[in-house]
């Protein structure tokens, strides 16, 4: 479901108006650096793999890249180079400053109304 709908939106916006294509290209340029870490196993993932209950995330890279290439081609968008720099460390607790702002926003209600339930 999510793959189908997100793919359709990428295609619709990438192959849409000049404005939508420009915005998609800008988003890809800004966010692509975060995709590489999906395929790097963190310590906890390695432990799970060694215990026989986890999957090596590297095993999905080829299928993911193929699907992204197909969708981007239909959307007339360019796939960034495979050797592009990627942000790492998030899976091991090293995050950019943006996470602090996101967490503050997400924790607002609980901080204002401690113990609230809904």
Z-matrix of the N, CA and C atoms (Angstrom, degrees):
N
C 1 1.449
C 2 1.531 1 110.10
N 3 1.342 2 117.14 1 -55.64
C 4 1.467 3 120.03 2 -176.93
C 5 1.521 4 111.45 3 -65.32
N 6 1.316 5 116.37 4 -39.20
C 7 1.463 6 119.70 5 178.88
C 8 1.528 7 110.45 6 -62.88
N 9 1.331 8 115.96 7 -45.19
C 10 1.470 9 119.23 8 -179.35
C 11 1.529 10 111.09 9 -62.41
N 12 1.332 11 116.74 10 -50.11
C 13 1.463 12 119.54 11 -175.93
C 14 1.521 13 112.54 12 -68.34
N 15 1.321 14 117.74 13 -41.02
C 16 1.465 15 118.47 14 179.33
C 17 1.527 16 110.65 15 -67.35
N 18 1.330 17 116.96 16 -37.96
C 19 1.468 18 120.27 17 177.46
C 20 1.522 19 110.68 18 -62.22
N 21 1.314 20 116.35 19 -43.38
C 22 1.469 21 120.01 20 -179.99
C 23 1.522 22 111.58 21 -62.84
N 24 1.337 23 117.18 22 -37.73
C 25 1.464 24 119.36 23 178.42
C 26 1.520 25 111.75 24 -69.35
N 27 1.327 26 116.77 25 -39.64
C 28 1.468 27 119.43 26 177.38
C 29 1.525 28 109.61 27 -60.74
N 30 1.318 29 116.24 28 -44.24
C 31 1.469 30 120.83 29 179.58
C 32 1.524 31 110.67 30 -64.89
N 33 1.313 32 116.22 31 -47.35
C 34 1.467 33 120.63 32 -178.57
C 35 1.526 34 111.82 33 -59.91
N 36 1.331 35 116.53 34 -43.17
C 37 1.463 36 119.73 35 -177.70
C 38 1.526 37 112.27 36 -79.64
N 39 1.334 38 116.98 37 -39.80
C 40 1.459 39 120.35 38 -179.95
C 41 1.513 40 112.90 39 -66.00
N 42 1.311 41 116.43 40 -37.61
C 43 1.463 42 121.20 41 -178.79
C 44 1.527 43 111.22 42 -103.72
N 45 1.310 44 115.63 43 22.78
C 46 1.461 45 120.11 44 -177.91
C 47 1.511 46 112.01 45 -95.40
N 48 1.301 47 115.23 46 -124.86
C 49 1.463 48 120.31 47 -178.77
C 50 1.519 49 110.36 48 -80.14
N 51 1.304 50 115.88 49 168.24
C 52 1.464 51 120.79 50 175.95
C 53 1.530 52 110.11 51 -59.69
N 54 1.325 53 115.90 52 -39.53
C 55 1.471 54 121.45 53 179.60
C 56 1.525 55 111.07 54 -64.94
N 57 1.330 56 117.64 55 -47.75
C 58 1.467 57 119.92 56 -177.48
C 59 1.526 58 111.01 57 -66.31
N 60 1.313 59 117.42 58 -38.47
C 61 1.466 60 120.64 59 178.19
C 62 1.527 61 110.16 60 -64.31
N 63 1.318 62 116.94 61 -43.59
C 64 1.456 63 121.63 62 179.17
C 65 1.528 64 110.88 63 -60.65
N 66 1.314 65 116.50 64 -42.18
C 67 1.467 66 120.20 65 179.61
C 68 1.524 67 111.59 66 -67.71
N 69 1.319 68 117.12 67 -37.81
C 70 1.461 69 120.94 68 177.41
C 71 1.527 70 110.05 69 -64.67
N 72 1.310 71 117.27 70 -44.06
C 73 1.461 72 120.75 71 179.74
C 74 1.528 73 111.01 72 -62.97
N 75 1.329 74 115.98 73 -40.06
C 76 1.469 75 119.86 74 178.03
C 77 1.528 76 110.39 75 -64.82
N 78 1.320 77 116.81 76 -42.88
C 79 1.465 78 120.74 77 179.48
C 80 1.530 79 110.91 78 -62.56
N 81 1.320 80 116.48 79 -43.43
C 82 1.466 81 120.41 80 178.39
C 83 1.520 82 110.02 81 -61.57
N 84 1.321 83 116.78 82 -44.86
C 85 1.465 84 120.78 83 179.76
C 86 1.530 85 111.60 84 -59.65
N 87 1.316 86 116.67 85 -38.18
C 88 1.459 87 120.65 86 -176.94
C 89 1.527 88 113.06 87 -81.07
N 90 1.326 89 117.52 88 -29.49
C 91 1.464 90 120.19 89 -172.33
C 92 1.525 91 115.29 90 -105.16
N 93 1.318 92 117.22 91 -16.34
C 94 1.464 93 119.75 92 -174.85
C 95 1.526 94 112.28 93 -56.72
N 96 1.332 95 116.68 94 -34.53
C 97 1.461 96 120.12 95 -176.98
C 98 1.527 97 113.09 96 -61.00
N 99 1.322 98 118.07 97 -15.93
C 100 1.454 99 120.57 98 -178.75
C 101 1.536 100 112.85 99 -92.95
N 102 1.318 101 118.06 100 -5.46
C 103 1.469 102 119.84 101 -175.23
C 104 1.520 103 113.65 102 -78.35
N 105 1.303 104 118.52 103 -32.07
C 106 1.460 105 121.16 104 -174.62
C 107 1.514 106 114.15 105 -62.84
N 108 1.322 107 116.89 106 -32.05
C 109 1.462 108 120.08 107 -177.09
C 110 1.533 109 112.48 108 -67.34
N 111 1.323 110 116.81 109 -19.77
C 112 1.474 111 118.79 110 178.69
C 113 1.519 112 111.44 111 -57.55
N 114 1.321 113 117.25 112 -27.66
C 115 1.457 114 121.54 113 -172.54
C 116 1.519 115 113.46 114 -101.83
N 117 1.313 116 117.84 115 1.84
C 118 1.455 117 122.15 116 178.03
C 119 1.525 118 108.56 117 -97.94
N 120 1.303 119 115.70 118 125.44
C 121 1.468 120 119.91 119 -178.75
C 122 1.524 121 110.43 120 -76.92
N 123 1.309 122 116.12 121 126.30
C 124 1.462 123 121.76 122 174.08
C 125 1.526 124 108.22 123 -79.53
N 126 1.306 125 116.46 124 169.45
C 127 1.464 126 120.61 125 -178.32
C 128 1.530 127 111.81 126 -55.76
N 129 1.329 128 117.64 127 -44.46
C 130 1.461 129 119.93 128 -179.08
C 131 1.530 130 111.64 129 -66.02
N 132 1.329 131 117.33 130 -32.08
C 133 1.464 132 120.24 131 177.34
C 134 1.526 133 110.44 132 -71.27
N 135 1.324 134 116.44 133 -37.40
C 136 1.462 135 120.24 134 176.68
C 137 1.524 136 110.89 135 -63.35
N 138 1.329 137 116.39 136 -41.45
C 139 1.465 138 120.27 137 177.37
C 140 1.528 139 110.81 138 -61.07
N 141 1.319 140 116.26 139 -42.32
C 142 1.464 141 120.12 140 179.36
C 143 1.529 142 110.83 141 -65.93
N 144 1.334 143 117.28 142 -41.01
C 145 1.465 144 120.71 143 177.87
C 146 1.526 145 109.86 144 -61.45
N 147 1.341 146 116.19 145 -44.83
C 148 1.462 147 120.48 146 -179.32
C 149 1.526 148 112.22 147 -65.34
N 150 1.340 149 116.71 148 -26.17
C 151 1.463 150 121.34 149 177.82
C 152 1.522 151 112.18 150 -85.69
N 153 1.325 152 116.68 151 -5.54
C 154 1.458 153 120.36 152 179.20
C 155 1.514 154 114.42 153 81.60
N 156 1.338 155 117.28 154 13.46
C 157 1.470 156 119.46 155 -179.41
C 158 1.526 157 112.59 156 -117.10
N 159 1.306 158 117.08 157 4.16
C 160 1.461 159 120.88 158 -179.13
C 161 1.511 160 111.24 159 -125.78
N 162 1.296 161 114.97 160 167.25
C 163 1.459 162 122.06 161 -179.60
C 164 1.524 163 108.82 162 -117.47
N 165 1.299 164 116.42 163 141.14
C 166 1.452 165 121.37 164 176.22
C 167 1.532 166 108.17 165 -72.63
N 168 1.342 167 117.80 166 117.04
C 169 1.467 168 119.30 167 -177.67
C 170 1.532 169 113.34 168 -61.98
N 171 1.324 170 117.34 169 -21.56
C 172 1.464 171 120.71 170 178.46
C 173 1.526 172 111.24 171 -61.83
N 174 1.335 173 117.56 172 -25.59
C 175 1.464 174 120.76 173 -175.84
C 176 1.527 175 113.24 174 -69.81
N 177 1.328 176 118.04 175 -16.15
C 178 1.470 177 119.78 176 179.61
C 179 1.523 178 112.93 177 -97.79
N 180 1.328 179 117.10 178 -6.47
C 181 1.466 180 120.90 179 -175.33
C 182 1.529 181 112.36 180 -56.38
N 183 1.314 182 117.69 181 -49.08
C 184 1.464 183 120.69 182 -175.07
C 185 1.529 184 111.69 183 -61.77
N 186 1.328 185 117.68 184 -44.69
C 187 1.470 186 120.60 185 178.46
C 188 1.523 187 111.50 186 -66.02
N 189 1.333 188 116.68 187 -39.06
C 190 1.466 189 120.78 188 179.11
C 191 1.525 190 110.06 189 -63.38
N 192 1.342 191 116.32 190 -47.52
C 193 1.467 192 120.02 191 -179.67
C 194 1.530 193 111.04 192 -61.05
N 195 1.321 194 116.65 193 -40.59
C 196 1.469 195 120.64 194 179.40
C 197 1.532 196 110.75 195 -62.08
N 198 1.323 197 116.72 196 -45.48
C 199 1.471 198 120.73 197 -179.60
C 200 1.532 199 110.65 198 -64.88
N 201 1.330 200 116.95 199 -43.44
C 202 1.468 201 120.39 200 178.98
C 203 1.528 202 109.96 201 -61.57
N 204 1.318 203 116.99 202 -43.35
C 205 1.468 204 120.59 203 178.95
C 206 1.528 205 111.32 204 -61.19
N 207 1.336 206 117.40 205 -41.43
C 208 1.472 207 121.48 206 179.18
C 209 1.526 208 110.99 207 -63.76
N 210 1.320 209 116.02 208 -47.92
C 211 1.470 210 120.48 209 -177.88
C 212 1.525 211 110.36 210 -66.13
N 213 1.322 212 117.55 211 -45.41
C 214 1.462 213 120.94 212 -179.61
C 215 1.530 214 110.71 213 -63.32
N 216 1.334 215 117.44 214 -38.04
C 217 1.472 216 119.84 215 178.62
C 218 1.517 217 110.01 216 -62.02
N 219 1.317 218 117.12 217 -45.06
C 220 1.469 219 120.33 218 179.05
C 221 1.521 220 111.22 219 -66.75
N 222 1.325 221 116.01 220 -30.71
C 223 1.464 222 121.32 221 -179.44
C 224 1.527 223 112.11 222 -85.66
N 225 1.312 224 117.02 223 0.58
C 226 1.472 225 123.87 224 -176.55
C 227 1.527 226 111.88 225 56.39
N 228 1.339 227 116.08 226 38.02
C 229 1.459 228 122.50 227 177.26
C 230 1.526 229 108.86 228 -109.78
N 231 1.302 230 116.32 229 152.65
C 232 1.452 231 121.56 230 -179.54
C 233 1.521 232 110.13 231 -94.03
N 234 1.321 233 116.16 232 131.18
C 235 1.459 234 121.01 233 175.69
C 236 1.527 235 107.60 234 -79.04
N 237 1.326 236 118.10 235 127.52
C 238 1.472 237 119.32 236 177.68
C 239 1.533 238 110.66 237 -59.99
N 240 1.317 239 117.08 238 158.12
C 241 1.469 240 120.15 239 -179.17
C 242 1.527 241 111.91 240 -58.64
N 243 1.323 242 116.37 241 143.95
C 244 1.470 243 120.82 242 -179.80
C 245 1.520 244 111.61 243 -63.00
N 246 1.294 245 117.12 244 -27.72
C 247 1.469 246 120.80 245 -178.48
C 248 1.523 247 112.24 246 -90.92
N 249 1.335 248 118.10 247 12.69
C 250 1.465 249 121.08 248 179.32
C 251 1.536 250 109.16 249 -62.30
N 252 1.325 251 116.72 250 151.08
C 253 1.459 252 121.94 251 179.71
C 254 1.520 253 110.03 252 -63.54
N 255 1.329 254 116.78 253 140.66
C 256 1.454 255 121.32 254 177.49
C 257 1.529 256 110.87 255 -126.74
N 258 1.301 257 114.43 256 139.50
C 259 1.459 258 122.38 257 174.32
C 260 1.521 259 108.13 258 -66.94
N 261 1.308 260 117.50 259 137.03
C 262 1.459 261 121.09 260 175.24
C 263 1.516 262 109.13 261 -134.11
N 264 1.308 263 115.46 262 166.40
C 265 1.456 264 121.10 263 176.61
C 266 1.509 265 114.40 264 110.65
N 267 1.323 266 117.65 265 -21.15
C 268 1.463 267 120.29 266 -177.48
C 269 1.519 268 113.41 267 -58.91
N 270 1.322 269 116.94 268 -38.80
C 271 1.464 270 120.39 269 179.97
C 272 1.524 271 112.00 270 -69.54
N 273 1.320 272 115.79 271 -15.41
C 274 1.462 273 120.48 272 179.04
C 275 1.528 274 111.72 273 -110.15
N 276 1.338 275 116.76 274 18.04
C 277 1.451 276 121.35 275 174.47
C 278 1.519 277 115.97 276 87.91
N 279 1.324 278 117.90 277 8.26
C 280 1.460 279 121.00 278 178.52
C 281 1.525 280 107.23 279 -102.98
N 282 1.330 281 116.23 280 110.19
C 283 1.465 282 121.17 281 -173.13
C 284 1.521 283 111.61 282 -122.25
N 285 1.327 284 114.81 283 162.79
C 286 1.458 285 119.82 284 174.75
C 287 1.530 286 108.10 285 -76.94
N 288 1.304 287 116.65 286 167.37
C 289 1.464 288 120.54 287 -179.10
C 290 1.528 289 112.37 288 -63.03
N 291 1.338 290 117.20 289 -20.20
C 292 1.464 291 120.16 290 -178.28
C 293 1.522 292 112.25 291 -61.59
N 294 1.327 293 118.08 292 -30.50
C 295 1.460 294 120.18 293 -179.00
C 296 1.521 295 111.18 294 -60.90
N 297 1.316 296 117.08 295 -36.70
C 298 1.463 297 120.32 296 179.20
C 299 1.522 298 112.28 297 -58.74
N 300 1.319 299 117.08 298 -41.85
C 301 1.462 300 121.41 299 179.36
C 302 1.531 301 110.79 300 -67.80
N 303 1.321 302 116.02 301 -40.61
C 304 1.468 303 120.24 302 179.55
C 305 1.526 304 110.17 303 -64.69
N 306 1.330 305 117.00 304 -46.17
C 307 1.458 306 120.73 305 -179.98
C 308 1.524 307 111.64 306 -63.24
N 309 1.316 308 116.81 307 -40.68
C 310 1.471 309 120.13 308 178.55
C 311 1.516 310 110.48 309 -60.03
N 312 1.321 311 116.86 310 -42.76
C 313 1.468 312 120.97 311 178.69
C 314 1.523 313 111.03 312 -64.88
N 315 1.320 314 116.29 313 -42.71
C 316 1.462 315 120.38 314 -177.31
C 317 1.532 316 111.96 315 -70.89
N 318 1.327 317 118.14 316 -26.87
C 319 1.459 318 121.74 317 -176.65
C 320 1.527 319 113.01 318 -93.48
N 321 1.314 320 117.19 319 -0.12
C 322 1.468 321 121.39 320 -173.61
C 323 1.534 322 112.57 321 -54.41
N 324 1.329 323 117.99 322 -54.95
C 325 1.467 324 120.51 323 -175.82
C 326 1.519 325 112.39 324 -61.86
N 327 1.316 326 117.35 325 -42.56
C 328 1.457 327 120.28 326 -178.87
C 329 1.526 328 111.05 327 -66.33
N 330 1.308 329 117.17 328 -32.65
C 331 1.470 330 120.03 329 178.22
C 332 1.529 331 111.14 330 -74.92
N 333 1.313 332 117.74 331 -36.68
C 334 1.463 333 121.46 332 -179.77
C 335 1.532 334 110.72 333 -75.56
N 336 1.342 335 116.10 334 -36.28
C 337 1.467 336 121.99 335 -178.03
C 338 1.530 337 109.03 336 -125.96
N 339 1.327 338 118.21 337 73.60
C 340 1.474 339 120.48 338 -177.46
C 341 1.537 340 111.19 339 -57.43
N 342 1.300 341 115.65 340 135.20
C 343 1.461 342 121.07 341 177.95
C 344 1.522 343 114.43 342 77.27
N 345 1.323 344 117.15 343 4.16
C 346 1.464 345 119.95 344 -179.44
C 347 1.530 346 110.44 345 -62.86
N 348 1.315 347 115.72 346 145.71
C 349 1.463 348 121.88 347 176.27
C 350 1.505 349 108.01 348 -129.75
N 351 1.308 350 115.69 349 146.15
C 352 1.451 351 120.30 350 176.98
C 353 1.496 352 109.24 351 -147.33
